[in-house]
């Protein structure tokens, strides 16, 4: 969306406005105003011509222009109907010097999760990557991943889904004991969303950061991998435009207030207080997860004392598994 089109859309969102007033306010010709109105209509916005001027009647369910309208975060939205991977596109933009760009796709055809795990990303989901250039050392990058998990969980809860976070960044919907199975037990619940963070930097600073967020939104659960769920399955369809806006706004609020990240993560944690097994590069750590500390490390109380785990694959355990 061009700056002029964005300005026209912003003016229309305030109420009915005439062509001459738009032309004067934006310092463009009336023909240029008409051209921008037609472009908005082509993008799915319903703009009616009345005796008093142009009136914005309806906004498309999804898309870059729709998400940009009313978004209270300093980002530019780049939208694709279909994309191999929003993270791949984010890395391309980062290499070109971009910052504060939200790459958004209706469908991904080459997506992946942590540890190169398969991640299904059909049409109807929210597939989003945020391109950032934080003035932070690489050691602080986990905070951005945790912030993304918190923002996603908050947006999901506002959509009616009782989401929680499994360390470090899986967003899950908990299941009752009699509903659990091999696909959900160790994971801690049915997977709703995942986060994949990639970066480039030097020893003392981050050059760029791409935070990829994938949410199973308006997707039929039977089309998802075993152990996964969707917002549609848990609470009915969500208005994806508003969902993305809330997610991005919450993320940027936490980006600008890093001290709030860990308390918020603890509030939504499904892992703290649970018995866990964490596979780390240095071996397996088993015990009770008791805290998360800067910049996102998990503290596990084991038989040998507390162990701080900075990276690993976390599995939730039944008490019987842990004891025996």
C-alpha positions as CSV (number, residue, x, y, z in Angstrom):
1,X,0.0,0.0,0.0
2,X,1.4,3.4,-1.0
3,X,1.6,6.3,1.5
4,X,-1.1,8.1,-0.4
5,X,-3.4,5.2,-0.4
6,X,-2.8,4.7,3.4
7,X,-3.6,8.4,3.9
8,X,-6.8,8.1,2.0
9,X,-7.8,5.1,4.0
10,X,-7.0,6.8,7.3
11,X,-9.2,9.7,6.3
12,X,-12.1,7.5,5.3
13,X,-11.9,5.6,8.6
14,X,-12.7,8.9,10.3
15,X,-16.1,9.2,8.5
16,X,-17.6,10.4,5.3
17,X,-15.3,12.8,3.4
18,X,-15.7,14.5,0.0
19,X,-13.3,14.2,-2.9
20,X,-12.4,17.9,-2.9
21,X,-11.6,17.8,0.9
22,X,-9.4,14.7,0.4
23,X,-7.6,16.3,-2.5
24,X,-6.9,19.4,-0.5
25,X,-5.8,17.7,2.7
26,X,-3.5,15.3,0.8
27,X,-2.3,17.8,-1.8
28,X,-3.3,15.6,-4.7
29,X,-5.7,16.0,-7.6
30,X,-9.3,14.8,-7.5
31,X,-8.4,12.4,-10.2
32,X,-5.7,11.0,-8.0
33,X,-8.2,10.7,-5.2
34,X,-10.6,8.7,-7.4
35,X,-7.6,6.4,-8.5
36,X,-6.8,5.7,-4.8
37,X,-10.5,5.0,-4.0
38,X,-10.6,2.5,-6.9
39,X,-7.4,0.8,-5.7
40,X,-9.0,0.4,-2.2
41,X,-12.1,-1.1,-3.8
42,X,-9.9,-3.5,-5.7
43,X,-8.3,-4.6,-2.4
44,X,-11.7,-5.5,-1.0
45,X,-12.7,-2.3,0.8
46,X,-16.3,-1.3,0.3
47,X,-16.3,2.4,-0.4
48,X,-19.6,4.0,-1.4
49,X,-20.1,7.3,-3.1
50,X,-22.8,9.4,-1.4
51,X,-24.0,13.0,-1.9
52,X,-21.8,14.0,1.1
53,X,-18.7,12.2,-0.2
54,X,-17.0,8.8,0.1
55,X,-18.0,6.5,2.9
56,X,-16.0,3.4,4.1
57,X,-18.7,0.8,4.6
58,X,-16.8,-2.4,5.1
59,X,-13.2,-3.7,5.5
60,X,-11.9,-7.0,4.0
61,X,-11.5,-9.9,6.4
62,X,-7.7,-10.1,5.8
63,X,-4.9,-8.6,3.8
64,X,-2.1,-6.0,4.3
65,X,-4.3,-2.9,3.9
66,X,-6.9,-4.3,6.2
67,X,-4.4,-5.2,9.0
68,X,-2.7,-1.8,8.6
69,X,-6.0,0.1,9.2
70,X,-6.0,1.1,12.8
71,X,-2.9,-0.9,13.7
72,X,-1.3,0.8,16.7
73,X,2.3,-0.4,16.2
74,X,5.2,1.1,14.2
75,X,5.3,-1.6,11.4
76,X,4.8,-1.8,7.7
77,X,2.7,-4.8,6.6
78,X,3.7,-6.8,3.6
79,X,1.0,-9.3,2.7
80,X,1.0,-12.3,0.4
81,X,-1.9,-14.6,-0.5
82,X,0.7,-17.4,-0.7
83,X,4.3,-17.6,0.3
84,X,6.9,-20.3,0.7
85,X,7.9,-19.0,4.2
86,X,7.3,-15.7,5.9
87,X,10.6,-16.2,7.8
88,X,12.5,-16.7,4.5
89,X,11.0,-13.5,3.1
90,X,11.8,-11.7,6.4
91,X,15.4,-12.7,6.1
92,X,15.5,-11.3,2.6
93,X,14.1,-8.0,3.8
94,X,16.5,-7.9,6.7
95,X,19.4,-8.4,4.3
96,X,18.2,-5.4,2.4
97,X,18.2,-3.3,5.5
98,X,14.5,-3.4,6.4
99,X,13.2,-3.0,9.9
100,X,9.8,-3.1,11.6
101,X,8.2,-5.0,8.8
102,X,5.4,-7.5,9.4
103,X,5.4,-10.2,6.6
104,X,2.0,-11.8,6.6
105,X,0.6,-14.6,4.5
106,X,-2.7,-16.4,4.1
107,X,-0.9,-19.6,3.3
108,X,2.6,-20.9,3.5
109,X,3.8,-23.7,1.2
110,X,7.3,-24.2,2.6
111,X,7.0,-23.6,6.3
112,X,9.0,-25.2,9.1
113,X,9.1,-25.1,12.9
114,X,11.8,-25.4,15.5
115,X,14.5,-28.0,14.8
116,X,13.2,-28.1,11.2
117,X,10.0,-29.9,12.3
118,X,7.2,-30.0,9.7
119,X,4.6,-27.2,10.2
120,X,1.4,-27.3,8.3
121,X,0.4,-23.7,7.2
122,X,-2.8,-23.8,5.1
123,X,-5.1,-21.0,4.1
124,X,-7.0,-19.5,7.0
125,X,-4.2,-19.4,9.5
126,X,-2.1,-16.5,10.7
127,X,1.5,-16.8,9.3
128,X,3.5,-13.8,10.4
129,X,7.2,-12.8,10.6
130,X,8.4,-9.6,12.2
131,X,11.6,-8.1,11.0
132,X,13.4,-6.2,13.8
133,X,16.7,-4.5,14.4
134,X,16.9,-4.3,18.2
135,X,19.8,-2.6,19.9
136,X,20.5,-5.6,22.1
137,X,23.3,-8.2,22.4
138,X,22.5,-11.7,21.0
139,X,22.2,-13.1,24.5
140,X,19.0,-11.1,24.9
141,X,17.3,-12.6,21.8
142,X,15.3,-15.2,23.8
143,X,13.3,-12.3,25.4
144,X,11.9,-11.5,22.0
145,X,10.8,-15.1,21.5
146,X,9.1,-15.2,24.9
147,X,7.5,-11.9,24.1
148,X,6.0,-13.3,20.9
149,X,4.7,-16.3,22.9
150,X,3.0,-14.0,25.4
151,X,1.5,-11.8,22.7
152,X,0.1,-14.8,20.8
153,X,-1.3,-16.2,24.0
154,X,-3.0,-12.9,24.9
155,X,-4.5,-12.6,21.4
156,X,-5.7,-16.2,21.6
157,X,-7.3,-15.7,25.0
158,X,-9.1,-12.6,23.7
159,X,-10.5,-14.8,21.0
160,X,-11.9,-17.2,23.6
161,X,-9.2,-19.9,23.6
162,X,-7.7,-20.8,27.0
163,X,-4.1,-20.8,25.7
164,X,-1.0,-21.4,27.7
165,X,2.8,-21.5,27.0
166,X,5.0,-24.5,27.2
167,X,8.7,-23.5,27.6
168,X,10.0,-21.8,25.7
169,X,7.5,-20.8,23.1
170,X,4.9,-23.4,22.2
171,X,1.3,-22.0,22.6
172,X,-1.0,-24.8,23.7
173,X,-4.5,-25.5,24.7
174,X,-4.5,-27.7,27.8
175,X,-6.3,-31.0,27.8
176,X,-7.9,-33.0,30.7
177,X,-6.1,-36.1,31.9
178,X,-8.6,-38.4,30.2
179,X,-8.2,-36.6,26.9
180,X,-4.4,-36.8,26.8
181,X,-2.6,-39.2,24.4
182,X,0.9,-39.7,23.0
183,X,0.4,-36.7,20.8
184,X,-0.5,-34.3,23.6
185,X,0.9,-35.6,26.8
186,X,4.6,-34.7,26.5
187,X,3.7,-31.6,24.6
188,X,1.5,-30.4,27.4
189,X,-1.7,-29.9,25.4
190,X,-2.9,-29.4,21.8
191,X,-0.6,-27.2,19.8
192,X,-2.2,-23.9,18.7
193,X,0.8,-21.9,17.7
194,X,4.6,-22.0,17.3
195,X,7.4,-19.5,17.1
196,X,10.7,-19.6,15.2
197,X,13.2,-16.9,15.8
198,X,16.2,-16.3,13.6
199,X,19.0,-13.8,13.8
200,X,22.2,-12.5,12.4
201,X,24.7,-10.6,14.5
202,X,28.1,-10.1,16.1
203,X,29.3,-10.9,19.6
204,X,28.0,-7.7,21.1
205,X,25.0,-6.8,18.9
206,X,22.2,-8.1,16.8
207,X,22.3,-7.1,13.2
208,X,18.7,-8.2,12.5
209,X,16.1,-10.5,14.0
210,X,13.2,-12.3,12.4
211,X,10.5,-13.6,14.8
212,X,8.2,-16.0,13.0
213,X,4.7,-16.7,14.5
214,X,2.4,-19.4,13.1
215,X,-1.1,-19.7,14.5
216,X,-3.7,-22.3,13.5
217,X,-6.6,-19.8,13.3
218,X,-9.6,-20.5,11.0
219,X,-8.6,-24.1,10.1
220,X,-10.4,-27.4,10.5
221,X,-8.7,-29.4,13.1
222,X,-8.8,-32.6,11.1
223,X,-6.5,-31.1,8.5
224,X,-3.8,-30.4,11.1
225,X,-1.1,-32.8,12.3
226,X,-1.9,-35.1,15.2
227,X,-1.9,-33.2,18.5
228,X,-2.7,-29.8,17.0
229,X,-5.7,-27.7,17.3
230,X,-7.1,-24.4,16.0
231,X,-9.0,-21.3,17.1
232,X,-11.9,-22.5,15.0
233,X,-11.9,-25.9,16.8
234,X,-11.7,-24.3,20.3
235,X,-13.8,-21.2,20.0
236,X,-15.1,-20.7,16.5
237,X,-13.7,-18.5,13.7
238,X,-11.8,-15.4,14.7
239,X,-11.5,-12.1,12.7
240,X,-8.0,-12.5,11.6
241,X,-7.4,-8.8,10.9
242,X,-8.2,-8.0,14.5
243,X,-6.3,-11.0,15.8
244,X,-3.1,-10.0,14.0
245,X,-3.5,-6.4,15.1
246,X,-3.7,-7.4,18.8
247,X,-0.8,-9.8,18.5
248,X,1.5,-7.3,16.9
249,X,0.4,-4.5,19.3
250,X,1.1,-6.7,22.3
251,X,4.4,-7.8,20.9
252,X,5.6,-4.2,20.4
253,X,4.4,-3.2,23.8
254,X,6.6,-5.9,25.3
255,X,9.5,-5.1,23.0
256,X,9.5,-1.6,24.5
257,X,9.2,-2.9,28.0
258,X,11.5,-5.8,28.4
259,X,11.1,-5.9,32.2
260,X,7.4,-6.9,31.6
261,X,8.2,-10.0,29.5
262,X,9.2,-12.6,32.1
263,X,6.3,-11.7,34.6
264,X,3.8,-12.0,31.7
265,X,5.4,-15.3,30.5
266,X,5.1,-16.7,34.0
267,X,1.4,-15.7,34.2
268,X,0.6,-17.8,31.1
269,X,3.0,-20.6,31.7
270,X,1.9,-24.3,31.4
271,X,5.3,-25.5,32.4
272,X,6.1,-23.9,35.8
273,X,5.1,-26.2,38.6
274,X,5.2,-29.2,36.3
275,X,7.6,-32.1,36.2
276,X,9.6,-31.9,33.1
277,X,12.3,-33.7,31.1
278,X,14.5,-31.4,29.1
279,X,16.9,-32.7,26.4
280,X,19.8,-30.3,26.3
281,X,23.1,-30.3,24.4
282,X,24.7,-31.3,27.7
283,X,22.4,-34.1,28.6
284,X,18.9,-34.7,30.0
285,X,17.6,-32.6,32.9
286,X,14.6,-33.9,34.9
287,X,12.8,-32.3,37.8
288,X,10.2,-29.7,38.6
289,X,10.2,-26.5,36.5
290,X,10.2,-23.8,39.2
291,X,11.0,-20.5,37.4
292,X,12.0,-18.7,34.2
293,X,14.9,-16.2,34.5
294,X,16.6,-13.7,32.2
295,X,16.8,-14.0,29.3
296,X,14.3,-16.8,29.2
297,X,16.1,-19.7,30.8
298,X,14.1,-22.4,32.6
299,X,15.1,-23.3,36.2
300,X,14.5,-27.0,37.0
301,X,14.7,-28.3,40.6
302,X,16.4,-31.8,40.3
303,X,17.5,-34.3,42.8
304,X,20.9,-32.7,42.6
305,X,19.7,-29.2,43.1
306,X,18.5,-26.4,40.8
307,X,19.7,-26.4,37.2
308,X,19.3,-23.5,34.8
309,X,18.5,-24.6,31.2
310,X,19.1,-22.1,28.5
311,X,18.1,-24.2,25.5
312,X,16.5,-27.6,25.0
313,X,13.5,-29.7,24.1
314,X,11.1,-29.7,27.0
315,X,8.6,-32.5,27.7
316,X,6.0,-32.5,30.4
317,X,5.8,-35.6,32.5
318,X,3.2,-37.5,34.5
319,X,4.1,-37.8,38.2
320,X,4.5,-41.5,37.7
321,X,6.9,-41.1,34.9
322,X,9.0,-38.7,36.9
323,X,9.0,-40.9,40.0
324,X,9.8,-44.1,38.4
